[in-house]
């Protein structure tokens, strides 16, 4: 059989809001060595979900109809982190070391506070000038 899906908007819902605060420092240690440091904090609220699913059964001639309503959740997220990069240039070769460490928390998800995601990354990018 066939199906019809309706996604119903909600004029009373709020848009996803993400606030970002960053601070950074850059210095030239020597003629061929540069250092960048950044710290950041990000908060997000007004996540959305589809709820109030209504299924209207069909018959041999009418398709099944699914209705979903768009609405905000109580979830919030916070993320803290820092990035460090070191640029080194030697004649025609540039080497960049870059790393980011961050930690993310999600609140009000299944009525418990817990750490959802954390990671660290270090990458080496050789480049030619």
N, CA, C and O atoms as CSV, one atom per row, in Angstrom:
chain,resi,resn,atom,element,x,y,z
A,1,UNK,N,N,0.811,-1.170,0.000
A,1,UNK,CA,C,0.000,0.000,0.000
A,1,UNK,C,C,0.867,1.250,0.000
A,1,UNK,O,O,2.096,1.189,0.010
A,2,UNK,N,N,0.197,2.355,-0.011
A,2,UNK,CA,C,0.884,3.645,-0.030
A,2,UNK,C,C,0.663,4.366,1.293
A,2,UNK,O,O,-0.158,3.957,2.114
A,3,UNK,N,N,1.412,5.447,1.481
A,3,UNK,CA,C,1.303,6.220,2.726
A,3,UNK,C,C,1.459,7.694,2.424
A,3,UNK,O,O,2.131,8.076,1.467
A,4,UNK,N,N,0.840,8.507,3.236
A,4,UNK,CA,C,0.979,9.965,3.175
A,4,UNK,C,C,1.601,10.396,4.499
A,4,UNK,O,O,1.163,9.957,5.562
A,5,UNK,N,N,2.617,11.250,4.442
A,5,UNK,CA,C,3.263,11.753,5.659
A,5,UNK,C,C,3.069,13.257,5.703
A,5,UNK,O,O,3.416,13.968,4.760
A,6,UNK,N,N,2.507,13.740,6.817
A,6,UNK,CA,C,2.348,15.176,7.058
A,6,UNK,C,C,3.265,15.561,8.201
A,6,UNK,O,O,3.255,14.917,9.250
A,7,UNK,N,N,4.064,16.612,8.009
A,7,UNK,CA,C,4.866,17.170,9.103
A,7,UNK,C,C,4.284,18.550,9.378
A,7,UNK,O,O,4.341,19.446,8.536
A,8,UNK,N,N,3.724,18.702,10.575
A,8,UNK,CA,C,2.978,19.902,10.933
A,8,UNK,C,C,3.906,20.857,11.671
A,8,UNK,O,O,4.575,20.459,12.625
A,9,UNK,N,N,3.952,22.100,11.241
A,9,UNK,CA,C,4.758,23.117,11.907
A,9,UNK,C,C,4.155,23.526,13.235
A,9,UNK,O,O,3.047,23.115,13.581
A,10,UNK,N,N,4.889,24.334,13.973
A,10,UNK,CA,C,4.429,24.800,15.276
A,10,UNK,C,C,4.862,26.248,15.444
A,10,UNK,O,O,6.044,26.519,15.657
A,11,UNK,N,N,3.930,27.170,15.351
A,11,UNK,CA,C,4.228,28.603,15.448
A,11,UNK,C,C,4.764,28.986,16.826
A,11,UNK,O,O,5.420,30.019,16.964
A,12,UNK,N,N,4.496,28.175,17.840
A,12,UNK,CA,C,4.931,28.495,19.201
A,12,UNK,C,C,6.334,27.974,19.520
A,12,UNK,O,O,6.842,28.227,20.612
A,13,UNK,N,N,6.963,27.262,18.604
A,13,UNK,CA,C,8.292,26.717,18.901
A,13,UNK,C,C,9.362,27.789,18.694
A,13,UNK,O,O,9.174,28.748,17.946
A,14,UNK,N,N,10.493,27.594,19.383
A,14,UNK,CA,C,11.630,28.514,19.283
A,14,UNK,C,C,12.669,27.932,18.337
A,14,UNK,O,O,12.779,26.715,18.187
A,15,UNK,N,N,13.427,28.817,17.704
A,15,UNK,CA,C,14.505,28.373,16.826
A,15,UNK,C,C,15.664,27.843,17.660
A,15,UNK,O,O,15.883,28.290,18.786
A,16,UNK,N,N,16.401,26.894,17.106
A,16,UNK,CA,C,17.611,26.412,17.750
A,16,UNK,C,C,18.531,27.606,17.977
A,16,UNK,O,O,18.775,28.388,17.058
A,17,UNK,N,N,19.039,27.747,19.195
A,17,UNK,CA,C,19.907,28.865,19.550
A,17,UNK,C,C,21.261,28.316,19.968
A,17,UNK,O,O,21.352,27.474,20.862
A,18,UNK,N,N,22.324,28.803,19.310
A,18,UNK,CA,C,23.687,28.394,19.636
A,18,UNK,C,C,24.482,29.651,19.941
A,18,UNK,O,O,24.596,30.541,19.098
A,19,UNK,N,N,25.037,29.726,21.157
A,19,UNK,CA,C,25.888,30.838,21.576
A,19,UNK,C,C,27.322,30.347,21.627
A,19,UNK,O,O,27.608,29.309,22.224
A,20,UNK,N,N,28.229,31.096,20.998
A,20,UNK,CA,C,29.634,30.709,20.923
A,20,UNK,C,C,30.489,31.831,21.495
A,20,UNK,O,O,30.321,32.997,21.137
A,21,UNK,N,N,31.411,31.466,22.391
A,21,UNK,CA,C,32.376,32.414,22.941
A,21,UNK,C,C,33.763,31.837,22.681
A,21,UNK,O,O,34.039,30.683,23.009
A,22,UNK,N,N,34.632,32.653,22.087
A,22,UNK,CA,C,35.978,32.205,21.764
A,22,UNK,C,C,36.988,33.262,22.182
A,22,UNK,O,O,36.697,34.458,22.151
A,23,UNK,N,N,38.168,32.818,22.569
A,23,UNK,CA,C,39.287,33.719,22.828
A,23,UNK,C,C,40.531,33.050,22.265
A,23,UNK,O,O,40.704,31.837,22.390
A,24,UNK,N,N,41.393,33.840,21.648
A,24,UNK,CA,C,42.571,33.263,21.033
A,24,UNK,C,C,43.799,34.120,21.236
A,24,UNK,O,O,43.710,35.307,21.553
A,25,UNK,N,N,44.946,33.494,21.047
A,25,UNK,CA,C,46.231,34.170,21.177
A,25,UNK,C,C,47.137,33.657,20.071
A,25,UNK,O,O,47.206,32.451,19.834
A,26,UNK,N,N,47.829,34.558,19.396
A,26,UNK,CA,C,48.770,34.178,18.338
A,26,UNK,C,C,50.086,34.904,18.594
A,26,UNK,O,O,50.104,36.093,18.913
A,27,UNK,N,N,51.182,34.172,18.449
A,27,UNK,CA,C,52.490,34.791,18.617
A,27,UNK,C,C,53.478,34.183,17.632
A,27,UNK,O,O,53.379,33.010,17.271
A,28,UNK,N,N,54.423,34.995,17.209
A,28,UNK,CA,C,55.515,34.545,16.341
A,28,UNK,C,C,56.705,34.303,17.273
A,28,UNK,O,O,57.329,35.250,17.752
A,29,UNK,N,N,57.009,33.048,17.520
A,29,UNK,CA,C,58.079,32.687,18.449
A,29,UNK,C,C,59.436,33.015,17.852
A,29,UNK,O,O,60.320,33.524,18.542
A,30,UNK,N,N,59.599,32.722,16.574
A,30,UNK,CA,C,60.818,33.071,15.843
A,30,UNK,C,C,60.428,33.319,14.397
A,30,UNK,O,O,59.245,33.286,14.059
A,31,UNK,N,N,61.400,33.564,13.547
A,31,UNK,CA,C,61.115,33.872,12.151
A,31,UNK,C,C,60.376,32.778,11.415
A,31,UNK,O,O,59.646,33.059,10.464
A,32,UNK,N,N,60.549,31.530,11.837
A,32,UNK,CA,C,59.893,30.419,11.129
A,32,UNK,C,C,58.982,29.583,12.024
A,32,UNK,O,O,58.621,28.465,11.656
A,33,UNK,N,N,58.599,30.108,13.201
A,33,UNK,CA,C,57.782,29.342,14.135
A,33,UNK,C,C,56.675,30.227,14.707
A,33,UNK,O,O,56.937,31.266,15.313
A,34,UNK,N,N,55.423,29.785,14.496
A,34,UNK,CA,C,54.255,30.540,14.964
A,34,UNK,C,C,53.375,29.636,15.822
A,34,UNK,O,O,53.245,28.444,15.546
A,35,UNK,N,N,52.768,30.211,16.872
A,35,UNK,CA,C,51.935,29.466,17.800
A,35,UNK,C,C,50.565,30.125,17.891
A,35,UNK,O,O,50.472,31.341,18.062
A,36,UNK,N,N,49.498,29.332,17.777
A,36,UNK,CA,C,48.118,29.812,17.945
A,36,UNK,C,C,47.461,28.979,19.039
A,36,UNK,O,O,47.598,27.756,19.062
A,37,UNK,N,N,46.744,29.647,19.950
A,37,UNK,CA,C,46.003,28.983,21.001
A,37,UNK,C,C,44.607,29.576,21.031
A,37,UNK,O,O,44.443,30.795,20.984
A,38,UNK,N,N,43.596,28.713,21.110
A,38,UNK,CA,C,42.204,29.162,21.158
A,38,UNK,C,C,41.477,28.340,22.210
A,38,UNK,O,O,41.667,27.127,22.308
A,39,UNK,N,N,40.636,29.017,23.003
A,39,UNK,CA,C,39.729,28.321,23.902
A,39,UNK,C,C,38.309,28.714,23.512
A,39,UNK,O,O,38.083,29.812,23.003
A,40,UNK,N,N,37.350,27.817,23.749
A,40,UNK,CA,C,35.986,28.126,23.331
A,40,UNK,C,C,34.971,27.494,24.262
A,40,UNK,O,O,35.244,26.505,24.942
A,41,UNK,N,N,33.794,28.095,24.272
A,41,UNK,CA,C,32.636,27.587,25.005
A,41,UNK,C,C,31.436,27.753,24.080
A,41,UNK,O,O,31.241,28.822,23.502
A,42,UNK,N,N,30.633,26.701,23.937
A,42,UNK,CA,C,29.455,26.732,23.080
A,42,UNK,C,C,28.270,26.202,23.877
A,42,UNK,O,O,28.382,25.170,24.540
A,43,UNK,N,N,27.147,26.891,23.819
A,43,UNK,CA,C,25.924,26.372,24.444
A,43,UNK,C,C,24.813,26.382,23.395
A,43,UNK,O,O,24.751,27.266,22.540
A,44,UNK,N,N,23.945,25.388,23.479
A,44,UNK,CA,C,22.846,25.269,22.515
A,44,UNK,C,C,21.573,24.891,23.254
A,44,UNK,O,O,21.599,24.118,24.212
A,45,UNK,N,N,20.459,25.448,22.794
A,45,UNK,CA,C,19.152,25.128,23.383
A,45,UNK,C,C,18.091,25.203,22.293
A,45,UNK,O,O,18.367,25.626,21.170
A,46,UNK,N,N,16.893,24.793,22.632
A,46,UNK,CA,C,15.752,24.772,21.706
A,46,UNK,C,C,15.929,23.741,20.593
A,46,UNK,O,O,15.602,23.999,19.435
A,47,UNK,N,N,16.451,22.571,20.962
A,47,UNK,CA,C,16.511,21.485,19.995
A,47,UNK,C,C,15.082,21.076,19.626
A,47,UNK,O,O,14.138,21.344,20.370
A,48,UNK,N,N,14.939,20.436,18.489
A,48,UNK,CA,C,13.596,20.091,18.023
A,48,UNK,C,C,13.447,18.588,17.826
A,48,UNK,O,O,14.421,17.854,17.661
A,49,UNK,N,N,12.209,18.168,17.850
A,49,UNK,CA,C,11.877,16.775,17.581
A,49,UNK,C,C,10.496,16.741,16.944
A,49,UNK,O,O,9.779,17.742,16.946
A,50,UNK,N,N,10.135,15.617,16.413
A,50,UNK,CA,C,8.790,15.409,15.899
A,50,UNK,C,C,8.056,14.533,16.901
A,50,UNK,O,O,8.540,13.460,17.261
A,51,UNK,N,N,6.915,14.972,17.345
A,51,UNK,CA,C,6.175,14.191,18.336
A,51,UNK,C,C,4.701,14.160,17.971
A,51,UNK,O,O,4.298,14.607,16.896
A,52,UNK,N,N,3.914,13.630,18.878
A,52,UNK,CA,C,2.472,13.526,18.669
A,52,UNK,C,C,2.160,12.830,17.346
A,52,UNK,O,O,1.349,13.312,16.556
A,53,UNK,N,N,2.813,11.697,17.118
A,53,UNK,CA,C,2.589,10.964,15.868
A,53,UNK,C,C,1.176,10.388,15.875
A,53,UNK,O,O,0.766,9.711,16.817
A,54,UNK,N,N,0.470,10.665,14.838
A,54,UNK,CA,C,-0.884,10.149,14.661
A,54,UNK,C,C,-0.883,9.287,13.404
A,54,UNK,O,O,-0.423,9.719,12.348
A,55,UNK,N,N,-1.389,8.095,13.521
A,55,UNK,CA,C,-1.487,7.220,12.352
A,55,UNK,C,C,-2.962,7.003,12.054
A,55,UNK,O,O,-3.721,6.546,12.908
A,56,UNK,N,N,-3.348,7.329,10.858
A,56,UNK,CA,C,-4.729,7.110,10.413
A,56,UNK,C,C,-4.694,5.915,9.468
A,56,UNK,O,O,-4.146,6.000,8.369
A,57,UNK,N,N,-5.280,4.808,9.901
A,57,UNK,CA,C,-5.209,3.606,9.064
A,57,UNK,C,C,-5.938,3.801,7.733
A,57,UNK,O,O,-6.979,4.455,7.658
A,58,UNK,N,N,-5.370,3.226,6.715
A,58,UNK,CA,C,-6.011,3.273,5.409
A,58,UNK,C,C,-6.796,2.003,5.146
A,58,UNK,O,O,-6.893,1.122,6.000
A,59,UNK,N,N,-7.346,1.928,3.965
A,59,UNK,CA,C,-8.027,0.696,3.542
A,59,UNK,C,C,-7.528,0.365,2.141
A,59,UNK,O,O,-6.504,0.896,1.710
A,60,UNK,N,N,-8.210,-0.471,1.452
A,60,UNK,CA,C,-7.741,-0.872,0.125
A,60,UNK,C,C,-7.654,0.296,-0.844
A,60,UNK,O,O,-6.847,0.269,-1.773
A,61,UNK,N,N,-8.473,1.323,-0.640
A,61,UNK,CA,C,-8.493,2.450,-1.569
A,61,UNK,C,C,-7.769,3.674,-1.022
A,61,UNK,O,O,-7.296,4.497,-1.806
A,62,UNK,N,N,-7.665,3.823,0.308
A,62,UNK,CA,C,-7.047,4.997,0.929
A,62,UNK,C,C,-5.676,4.641,1.507
A,62,UNK,O,O,-5.522,3.573,2.101
A,63,UNK,N,N,-4.687,5.507,1.346
A,63,UNK,CA,C,-3.375,5.228,1.925
A,63,UNK,C,C,-3.368,5.472,3.439
A,63,UNK,O,O,-4.238,6.159,3.975
A,64,UNK,N,N,-2.372,4.896,4.111
A,64,UNK,CA,C,-2.146,5.175,5.530
A,64,UNK,C,C,-1.606,6.607,5.630
A,64,UNK,O,O,-0.797,7.027,4.802
A,65,UNK,N,N,-2.056,7.351,6.644
A,65,UNK,CA,C,-1.593,8.727,6.839
A,65,UNK,C,C,-0.858,8.827,8.166
A,65,UNK,O,O,-1.397,8.438,9.202
A,66,UNK,N,N,0.372,9.347,8.146
A,66,UNK,CA,C,1.153,9.608,9.355
A,66,UNK,C,C,1.255,11.110,9.529
A,66,UNK,O,O,1.558,11.831,8.578
A,67,UNK,N,N,1.002,11.587,10.749
A,67,UNK,CA,C,1.086,13.016,11.047
A,67,UNK,C,C,2.097,13.209,12.182
A,67,UNK,O,O,1.973,12.597,13.243
A,68,UNK,N,N,3.096,14.061,11.950
A,68,UNK,CA,C,4.108,14.382,12.955
A,68,UNK,C,C,4.035,15.879,13.258
A,68,UNK,O,O,3.820,16.693,12.359
A,69,UNK,N,N,4.215,16.231,14.526
A,69,UNK,CA,C,4.194,17.632,14.930
A,69,UNK,C,C,5.594,18.042,15.372
A,69,UNK,O,O,6.241,17.339,16.148
A,70,UNK,N,N,6.049,19.170,14.880
A,70,UNK,CA,C,7.360,19.716,15.176
A,70,UNK,C,C,7.287,20.490,16.490
A,70,UNK,O,O,6.428,21.360,16.637
A,71,UNK,N,N,8.184,20.189,17.466
A,71,UNK,CA,C,8.190,20.956,18.712
A,71,UNK,C,C,9.558,20.912,19.381
A,71,UNK,O,O,10.383,20.046,19.091
A,72,UNK,N,N,9.780,21.874,20.291
A,72,UNK,CA,C,11.046,21.967,21.015
A,72,UNK,C,C,11.150,20.884,22.081
A,72,UNK,O,O,10.145,20.396,22.599
A,73,UNK,N,N,12.388,20.522,22.394
A,73,UNK,CA,C,12.661,19.620,23.512
A,73,UNK,C,C,13.275,20.435,24.647
A,73,UNK,O,O,13.609,21.605,24.464
A,74,UNK,N,N,13.423,19.828,25.799
A,74,UNK,CA,C,14.063,20.476,26.940
A,74,UNK,C,C,15.579,20.267,26.928
A,74,UNK,O,O,16.267,20.712,27.847
A,75,UNK,N,N,16.105,19.602,25.909
A,75,UNK,CA,C,17.539,19.322,25.847
A,75,UNK,C,C,18.355,20.604,25.739
A,75,UNK,O,O,17.948,21.572,25.097
A,76,UNK,N,N,19.510,20.581,26.382
A,76,UNK,CA,C,20.509,21.637,26.260
A,76,UNK,C,C,21.850,20.953,26.035
A,76,UNK,O,O,22.038,19.798,26.417
A,77,UNK,N,N,22.766,21.661,25.424
A,77,UNK,CA,C,24.114,21.120,25.236
A,77,UNK,C,C,25.131,22.198,25.561
A,77,UNK,O,O,24.910,23.380,25.298
A,78,UNK,N,N,26.249,21.774,26.137
A,78,UNK,CA,C,27.373,22.669,26.404
A,78,UNK,C,C,28.643,21.989,25.933
A,78,UNK,O,O,28.798,20.773,26.049
A,79,UNK,N,N,29.548,22.794,25.401
A,79,UNK,CA,C,30.810,22.255,24.918
A,79,UNK,C,C,31.932,23.210,25.298
A,79,UNK,O,O,31.839,24.418,25.083
A,80,UNK,N,N,32.998,22.645,25.870
A,80,UNK,CA,C,34.195,23.404,26.203
A,80,UNK,C,C,35.342,22.797,25.427
A,80,UNK,O,O,35.355,21.594,25.166
A,81,UNK,N,N,36.313,23.630,25.055
A,81,UNK,CA,C,37.449,23.049,24.359
A,81,UNK,C,C,38.578,24.024,24.151
A,81,UNK,O,O,38.476,25.210,24.465
A,82,UNK,N,N,39.660,23.494,23.613
A,82,UNK,CA,C,40.843,24.302,23.298
A,82,UNK,C,C,41.503,23.728,22.050
A,82,UNK,O,O,41.477,22.522,21.805
A,83,UNK,N,N,42.090,24.623,21.274
A,83,UNK,CA,C,42.842,24.222,20.086
A,83,UNK,C,C,44.234,24.838,20.167
A,83,UNK,O,O,44.413,25.954,20.655
A,84,UNK,N,N,45.195,24.096,19.685
A,84,UNK,CA,C,46.570,24.569,19.644
A,84,UNK,C,C,47.121,24.236,18.274
A,84,UNK,O,O,46.945,23.125,17.774
A,85,UNK,N,N,47.795,25.213,17.663
A,85,UNK,CA,C,48.446,24.923,16.391
A,85,UNK,C,C,49.835,25.549,16.394
A,85,UNK,O,O,50.047,26.647,16.909
A,86,UNK,N,N,50.757,24.828,15.813
A,86,UNK,CA,C,52.140,25.287,15.688
A,86,UNK,C,C,52.488,25.208,14.206
A,86,UNK,O,O,52.375,24.149,13.588
A,87,UNK,N,N,52.912,26.335,13.642
A,87,UNK,CA,C,53.323,26.400,12.235
A,87,UNK,C,C,54.837,26.559,12.182
A,87,UNK,O,O,55.409,27.432,12.835
A,88,UNK,N,N,55.473,25.701,11.396
A,88,UNK,CA,C,56.920,25.785,11.204
A,88,UNK,C,C,57.190,25.839,9.707
A,88,UNK,O,O,56.637,25.054,8.937
A,89,UNK,N,N,58.041,26.768,9.306
A,89,UNK,CA,C,58.392,26.891,7.891
A,89,UNK,C,C,59.898,26.727,7.739
A,89,UNK,O,O,60.683,27.398,8.409
A,90,UNK,N,N,60.283,25.823,6.846
A,90,UNK,CA,C,61.693,25.573,6.565
A,90,UNK,C,C,61.877,25.623,5.055
A,90,UNK,O,O,61.425,24.722,4.347
A,91,UNK,N,N,62.525,26.648,4.561
A,91,UNK,CA,C,62.760,26.844,3.138
A,91,UNK,C,C,61.431,26.756,2.378
A,91,UNK,O,O,60.606,27.660,2.504
A,92,UNK,N,N,61.201,25.709,1.602
A,92,UNK,CA,C,59.972,25.601,0.817
A,92,UNK,C,C,58.950,24.637,1.427
A,92,UNK,O,O,57.962,24.298,0.777
A,93,UNK,N,N,59.173,24.199,2.651
A,93,UNK,CA,C,58.263,23.260,3.297
A,93,UNK,C,C,57.673,23.912,4.540
A,93,UNK,O,O,58.383,24.512,5.347
A,94,UNK,N,N,56.358,23.780,4.673
A,94,UNK,CA,C,55.676,24.272,5.866
A,94,UNK,C,C,55.041,23.075,6.565
A,94,UNK,O,O,54.377,22.252,5.934
A,95,UNK,N,N,55.255,22.989,7.875
A,95,UNK,CA,C,54.665,21.915,8.671
A,95,UNK,C,C,53.735,22.560,9.690
A,95,UNK,O,O,54.104,23.522,10.363
A,96,UNK,N,N,52.528,22.021,9.793
A,96,UNK,CA,C,51.545,22.539,10.744
A,96,UNK,C,C,51.100,21.400,11.645
A,96,UNK,O,O,50.611,20.376,11.167
A,97,UNK,N,N,51.272,21.579,12.945
A,97,UNK,CA,C,50.740,20.650,13.931
A,97,UNK,C,C,49.487,21.295,14.505
A,97,UNK,O,O,49.512,22.454,14.920
A,98,UNK,N,N,48.398,20.546,14.528
A,98,UNK,CA,C,47.125,21.109,14.982
A,98,UNK,C,C,46.415,20.083,15.850
A,98,UNK,O,O,46.333,18.907,15.497
A,99,UNK,N,N,45.907,20.534,16.978
A,99,UNK,CA,C,45.153,19.628,17.833
A,99,UNK,C,C,44.005,20.351,18.498
A,99,UNK,O,O,44.107,21.535,18.820
A,100,UNK,N,N,42.911,19.638,18.704
A,100,UNK,CA,C,41.741,20.175,19.401
A,100,UNK,C,C,41.293,19.153,20.428
A,100,UNK,O,O,41.210,17.958,20.143
A,101,UNK,N,N,41.008,19.638,21.621
A,101,UNK,CA,C,40.402,18.794,22.646
A,101,UNK,C,C,39.107,19.470,23.046
A,101,UNK,O,O,39.072,20.681,23.263
A,102,UNK,N,N,38.049,18.695,23.143
A,102,UNK,CA,C,36.756,19.268,23.528
A,102,UNK,C,C,35.944,18.235,24.290
A,102,UNK,O,O,36.155,17.028,24.174
A,103,UNK,N,N,35.021,18.748,25.063
A,103,UNK,CA,C,34.122,17.887,25.820
A,103,UNK,C,C,32.722,18.455,25.681
A,103,UNK,O,O,32.522,19.665,25.789
A,104,UNK,N,N,31.740,17.570,25.439
A,104,UNK,CA,C,30.363,17.976,25.220
A,104,UNK,C,C,29.457,17.300,26.237
A,104,UNK,O,O,29.572,16.101,26.489
A,105,UNK,N,N,28.559,18.080,26.815
A,105,UNK,CA,C,27.543,17.548,27.723
A,105,UNK,C,C,26.171,17.830,27.125
A,105,UNK,O,O,25.944,18.890,26.543
A,106,UNK,N,N,25.258,16.874,27.274
A,106,UNK,CA,C,23.857,17.083,26.889
A,106,UNK,C,C,23.024,16.902,28.147
A,106,UNK,O,O,23.173,15.912,28.864
A,107,UNK,N,N,22.146,17.864,28.412
A,107,UNK,CA,C,21.308,17.840,29.610
A,107,UNK,C,C,19.854,17.598,29.225
A,107,UNK,O,O,19.426,17.935,28.122
A,108,UNK,N,N,19.113,17.015,30.141
A,108,UNK,CA,C,17.679,16.748,29.982
A,108,UNK,C,C,17.391,15.732,28.891
A,108,UNK,O,O,16.304,15.742,28.314
A,109,UNK,N,N,18.313,14.885,28.608
A,109,UNK,CA,C,18.091,13.815,27.658
A,109,UNK,C,C,17.803,12.552,28.460
A,109,UNK,O,O,18.682,12.057,29.166
A,110,UNK,N,N,16.609,12.033,28.363
A,110,UNK,CA,C,16.158,10.888,29.155
A,110,UNK,C,C,16.307,11.164,30.649
A,110,UNK,O,O,16.609,10.254,31.422
A,111,UNK,N,N,16.099,12.407,31.054
A,111,UNK,CA,C,16.113,12.824,32.457
A,111,UNK,C,C,17.400,12.506,33.196
A,111,UNK,O,O,17.372,12.239,34.397
A,112,UNK,N,N,18.518,12.531,32.503
A,112,UNK,CA,C,19.793,12.341,33.190
A,112,UNK,C,C,20.853,13.197,32.517
A,112,UNK,O,O,20.774,13.461,31.318
A,113,UNK,N,N,21.830,13.625,33.277
A,113,UNK,CA,C,22.935,14.414,32.749
A,113,UNK,C,C,24.118,13.475,32.546
A,113,UNK,O,O,24.516,12.756,33.462
A,114,UNK,N,N,24.662,13.490,31.364
A,114,UNK,CA,C,25.791,12.619,31.118
A,114,UNK,C,C,26.629,13.175,29.982
A,114,UNK,O,O,26.175,14.009,29.198
A,115,UNK,N,N,27.846,12.702,29.912
A,115,UNK,CA,C,28.757,13.125,28.850
A,115,UNK,C,C,28.439,12.300,27.610
A,115,UNK,O,O,28.424,11.070,27.659
A,116,UNK,N,N,28.188,12.979,26.506
A,116,UNK,CA,C,27.805,12.298,25.280
A,116,UNK,C,C,29.012,12.018,24.398
A,116,UNK,O,O,29.121,10.935,23.822
A,117,UNK,N,N,29.912,12.972,24.288
A,117,UNK,CA,C,30.927,12.870,23.265
A,117,UNK,C,C,32.171,13.610,23.712
A,117,UNK,O,O,32.087,14.757,24.152
A,118,UNK,N,N,33.310,12.976,23.606
A,118,UNK,CA,C,34.550,13.687,23.823
A,118,UNK,C,C,35.603,13.085,22.916
A,118,UNK,O,O,35.595,11.885,22.643
A,119,UNK,N,N,36.512,13.933,22.449
A,119,UNK,CA,C,37.527,13.436,21.549
A,119,UNK,C,C,38.706,14.384,21.521
A,119,UNK,O,O,38.595,15.544,21.917
A,120,UNK,N,N,39.807,13.898,21.062
A,120,UNK,CA,C,41.003,14.707,20.844
A,120,UNK,C,C,41.556,14.328,19.476
A,120,UNK,O,O,41.474,13.173,19.059
A,121,UNK,N,N,42.110,15.297,18.796
A,121,UNK,CA,C,42.604,15.043,17.455
A,121,UNK,C,C,43.933,15.769,17.276
A,121,UNK,O,O,44.051,16.945,17.620
A,122,UNK,N,N,44.898,15.093,16.757
A,122,UNK,CA,C,46.172,15.710,16.409
A,122,UNK,C,C,46.458,15.330,14.972
A,122,UNK,O,O,46.415,14.154,14.611
A,123,UNK,N,N,46.750,16.330,14.152
A,123,UNK,CA,C,46.963,16.079,12.729
A,123,UNK,C,C,48.228,16.799,12.273
A,123,UNK,O,O,48.506,17.915,12.712
A,124,UNK,N,N,48.971,16.177,11.416
A,124,UNK,CA,C,50.173,16.764,10.842
A,124,UNK,C,C,49.897,17.053,9.372
A,124,UNK,O,O,49.576,16.139,8.612
A,125,UNK,N,N,50.018,18.323,8.959
A,125,UNK,CA,C,49.762,18.729,7.575
A,125,UNK,C,C,51.038,19.294,6.971
A,125,UNK,O,O,51.335,20.467,7.195
A,126,UNK,N,N,51.807,18.515,6.214
A,126,UNK,CA,C,52.930,19.126,5.497
A,126,UNK,C,C,52.390,19.863,4.265
A,126,UNK,O,O,51.494,19.368,3.580
A,127,UNK,N,N,52.923,21.003,4.005
A,127,UNK,CA,C,52.475,21.779,2.852
A,127,UNK,C,C,53.693,22.438,2.209
A,127,UNK,O,O,54.679,22.729,2.886
A,128,UNK,N,N,53.620,22.667,0.923
A,128,UNK,CA,C,54.705,23.341,0.209
A,128,UNK,C,C,54.370,24.797,0.041
A,128,UNK,O,O,53.236,25.144,-0.292
A,129,UNK,N,N,55.343,25.658,0.269
A,129,UNK,CA,C,55.125,27.105,0.105
A,129,UNK,C,C,55.229,27.502,-1.347
A,129,UNK,O,O,55.076,28.678,-1.678
